[in-house]
Amino acid sequence: MADRQHLEECIRLASQARGATSPNPMVGAVVVRDDEVVGRGLHRCPGDPHAERVALDEAGDRARGATLYVNIEPCSHQGRTPPCIDAVLQSGIKRVVVSTLDPDPRVSGGGVKALRAAGLQVDVGKLAFEATRLNEAYLSYKTCGRPFVTAKAAISLDGRLATRRRESQWISGEIARRRTHQLRAETDAIGVGIGTVLDDDPRLTVRGGSSEGPRYRVVFDTNLRTPRTARMLSESAGRVLLFCGPDAPADAEAELGALDAEIVRVSFDGEGLSWDNILSELAAREVMSLLLEGGSGVLTSAFEAGIICKLFLVYAPLLIGGSGALSLWGGDGVDELTAAPRLRHVRHFSLGDDWAVEGYLQGPEPSL
């Protein structure tokens, strides 16, 4: 029971830096001696001290003979900061409790192995699922080499994203929209289709918080139709990244590039831009997480390509109706229920008059 409580505190500490640590994981650490917490720490941002070192520095001499709790395996390589296992060994810690291993090839069990080789007791696997959920983007990125993709949408009870006239502002209420901005603050990149840009002229920024927001604001724009007056182009929060087809007009590329947008040409895969190419380009920019906010064409393409890892759906208590209204997943869909994607690890909760459903279509399993 004590191990669980201390690991829960590690996860709470780590989550305080949500949205700030990429491309590193969120890490919290607690040092406990004689049932007393003598040191706490978290990793706040790349280049800052790691959580284990912060906690051990706070504990000082009281770390000798103590137990170190951490939600992910201590690093064993030289990066922006020295290896954490060196600090652990120098501190006199006798036992280390880790929720999940770090799949980074530079670590990948090496930290645990080195600690055990030095005579420390190391226990791995407690609260593994909770720790994996916390760092789902990092773990997916390190395991699969591509961003963790979350699809987010506000929809009516009958599954519509917008009316047949493409009106969607606002389906959800103010509380749900604030939650959207929290999601944006926690992700590396936001992505929308050109239809959303033309219909809504979104900024794709974070409002109502201290976060600077995502590093990239992404538009899937096959023919580079993004208006030169688009509001996102006048915002400084996050680089605008436009994915287009190989035959997009060169003059449009030059004009948008002059407005500081980054243009990336990718190949076609079937009827649309290649998701494999897009995700590879994002991964090369150390984008660990991508939040897809629509519209219907982008979400349908993403569903059919099987790239969505997680869904966050906000249901509003209204009906839109109409066969011409935009739906969450258009196209032909599935032919049989056995082929229908089913969410795992589902959570649901109220957001004012709306309610949210969150679950996984795919995702990293705990690394033990």
N, C-alpha and C positions, 0 to 999 in steps of 0.2 A: 504493500500500500504506500509506503514512504517513497519507494522508487517512482511510482506512478505520479505522486503529488509533485515531486521535484522535476520530473520530466514535463509535466503540465506547465510548471512555471517556466521551464526553458522555452517551451513553445509560445507561451504568452510574451515572454521577453523578446523572442525572435520576431514575433508578429508586429512589434512596435516599429520595425524598420520596413514594413511591407511597402513595396514599390520603390525602395531606395537602394537595394543591394545588388541588383542585376549588373553584371552577369554572375555575381556570387550568390550563394544560397542565403536564406535568412537563418541565422544561428543565434541561439541563446544558450547560456551556460550557467550552472549553479554549482558552487563548492559547498559541501556539507561535511561537518565534523561533529561527532557526538550529537547527532540529531539537530544541530544548529546550522543554519545557513550563514556561512562566513564570507561568501563572495558571490556576486552576480555580475553578469556581463552579457552584452549583445553586440553583434556586428552591425554597424550603422550604415556604412557605405563602402564601396570599393576603395582600397587604400588605407582605410581606418583599421585599427587593431581588431583582431578576431575576438569573438566572444570568449573563448577559453582564456586568452591572455588577459582580457579585462577582468574576468572573474578571479583568476589566479593572482593578479596584482592586488586586487581588493582584499583577498584572503591573506596574502603575505605568508608569514611563518605558520599561520594556522592551517595552511593547505597540507602541511606534512602529516601523512597518515590519513588524510581525508578522502572523500569520494567526489569525483567530478561527474556531473550530469550534463549531457549535451545532446541536442536533438539530431545531430548528424555527425558522422565520423570526423574526428580532428584531422586536419590536413597534414600530410607528410612531405610536402614539396615546397620549394621556394617560389613564391609568386611575388605579388606586390609587398607581401609581408613574410617574415620567416615562418618555417614550419611550426605548427602548434604543438606537435608531439614533443619538440625540444623543450618548450616551456612546461609541458605536463611532466616530463621526466625530471627536469630540474627542480620542480616544486616539491617533490616528495609525495605526490598523490599515490595512493595505493590501489584505488579501484576506480574504474571509469565505466559509466553506464551510458550507452549510445542507443538511440532509437533506430537509426537506419544508417547503412553504409553510404559513402559518397561514390557515385558511379563515375566521377571524373577519372579518366585513365591515369592521371598523375597520382591518384589516391587509390580508389577501387579496392579497399580492404587493406591497403598498405599501412595506414595509420594504426588500425587495430592490430595488425600483425606485429608492427614494431613495438607497440606498447606491451603486448603479451610476451614478446621475446625478451623484454626488459624486466619481466617478472610481475607486471601489474595484472590484476584481475580485470578482465574486460567483459561486460555483458552487453549483448546486442539484441534488439528486437522489441523491447517494451515500447508501447505507444507508436509502433511502426506505421500504422495506418494514418494516425493523426499527424505524424511528422511528415509522411509522404504527401498528404493533402496540403500541408503548409507550403512545401517546396515542390509542388507538382510541376511547375514550369521548368525549374532548374533541373529536376530529375529527368523529365521528358527530354529536355534539350541535350543533356549529357548522355542519355541512353539512346535516343533516336537521331540526334543530330539535326533536329528541326524544331521550330517553335511549337509550344503547346497552344492549341487553337481553341478559344472559347467563342461560341456563338451566342450573342445576346440579342433579345428582341422584346419589344412591348407589343402584345397582341390582344385582340378581342377574344371573347369567349368562343367564338366560332373560328378562331385561328387566322384572323386577317391582320396583316401588317398595316394596311392602308385601304382607303375606299377605292372605287374604280376610277376616281379622278386623282388618285395618288395622294390624297390628303392623309397625313399621319400625325400631325402636331395639334393637340397632344392626345395620344391614346391613354397613356399612363398618367398618374397624378404626380404632384410635386415630390412627395416622399420617395416614390420609385425613381424619379429622375435624379434625385440626390444620390441614390444608391448607384445609378449609372455612372455618375462622376467619381464615386469611390472606386468602381471597377476600372475606370479609365486611369485613375491615379496609380493603380497597382500593376498596370500592364506596360510592356515595352513599346507596343505599337497598336494603333487602332486602324481598322480597315473598313472601307465602305466602297460600294460600286459607284460608277459614274451617274447612275440614275438618282441615287441619293444626293449627290452633289448638285445635280441640276434641279431636283425637286425642292430640296431643303436648304441648300447653301450652308452646310454645317461648318462650324469652326473646328470641331473635334478636339477641343481643349478640355481642361479640368477647371471647374469653377466651384467656389465655395469651400476651398481647402488650401493648405499650404504647399501641396505638391506642385512641382513644375509640370507634371503630366508626362505622357508617353514621349519617348525619344523620336518616334516616327508617327506621322499621320499619313496613312496609306490610302491611295485611291486606285481601284482597278478600272482602268480607262483605256480600253482597247485602241481607240482611234484618237486619243488625246483631245477629247472634247471639253476638258475642264476649262471653265471660263477664266479669262485672265483677271477678271474682277472678283473671283471667288474669295470669300472671306478668309478661308484657311491660308491663302497665300499672303495675307497681310498680318498674320499672327506669327509671333516669334517663338512660341512654345512648341517645340518639336519640329523636326525637319519634315517637309512634305515630300513624299515618295510616290511617284506615279508609275504604275506598271502598265505598259502598253504592248501592243502586238508588234511584230517585226516590220509591218508596213505602215505604221503610224506616220503621219506627215512630218517631214523634217522641219518645216517652218514652225509648226506647233511646238515641236521639241525645243527649238531655239527660243521661242517666245516664253514658254513656261520655264525653261532653264534660266532665262534672264531674270525671272521673278524668284530665283533661288530654289525652285523645285528640282528634285533629283529625278531624272527620267531613266527607267530601266526597261529595256525591250526584252520580252520573253517569247518563247515559242507558243504555238497553239497545241492544245491537247483536246481532241474532239472538237466541240463547238466553241470553246472558250480558251482563255489564257491558261497556260500550264501551271497547275498548283504546285507540282514538284519543283518547277523552276522558281516560282514565287517564294516558296518556303526555303529553298536553298539560298536564294539571294538574301532573304531576311536572316537566316542563320549565319551567313557570312558577315553580317553586321552585328552579330551577337544579340539578336532579338530572340529572347527566350519565350516570349508570350505575345500572342496576337489576339486581339479582341475584335471579332467580326460583328459589326452593328447593322449590316444590311447593305442593300435592300434585298428584295425577294430573289432577284436573279443571282446575286452573289451567294446568298444562303442556300438556294437550290443547288447551285454548282458545287458548293462546299459539301453539302449532304451527299450528293451523288459521287463526289470524289472520295468520300470517306475520310476527310481530313479533320473533322470536328472531334475534339476530345471531350469537350464539356459544353453543356447547354445552361444558359441562365435566361429563363423566360418569365416575363412579368405579364400576368393576366389581368386585364381591366374588366370591370363589370359592365360591359356593353357589347352589343351585337352590331355587326356591320353588314353581313350578308352580301349577296350578289356574286355571280360566277365571274365577273370581271374584276372583283376586288383582289388585291395582292395578298397572297398567302405566304405562310412561313416556308413551306416547301412546295414549290410548283412542279411543273413537268408531269411525268407519268407516275412518280412515286413507286411504291412496291406493288407487286401483283398479289402477294400472299402475306398473311400476317406473320408467318414464320420468318419472313425476310425483313420484317420491320425492326429497325434499331430500337433497342430497349435500354432505358437509362438504368444505371447502377448507382448505388450509394446516394439515393435521392433524398433531398431535403426540401421542405416547403415552409414558407413563413409569410406573414402579412407585411405589407408595405402600405400603411394607410388603408384606403379602400381597395387597393390592388393586392395581389398575392403573387409570390415568386415561387418558381419550381427550379431547382438546381440539381443537376445530375451528370453522370459521366457516360459517354459513349465508348470512350477508351481512355487509357491513362496509365501512368507508370505504376508498377507494383512495388511494394516496399523492397528495398535492396538489403538483404540480410546475410 
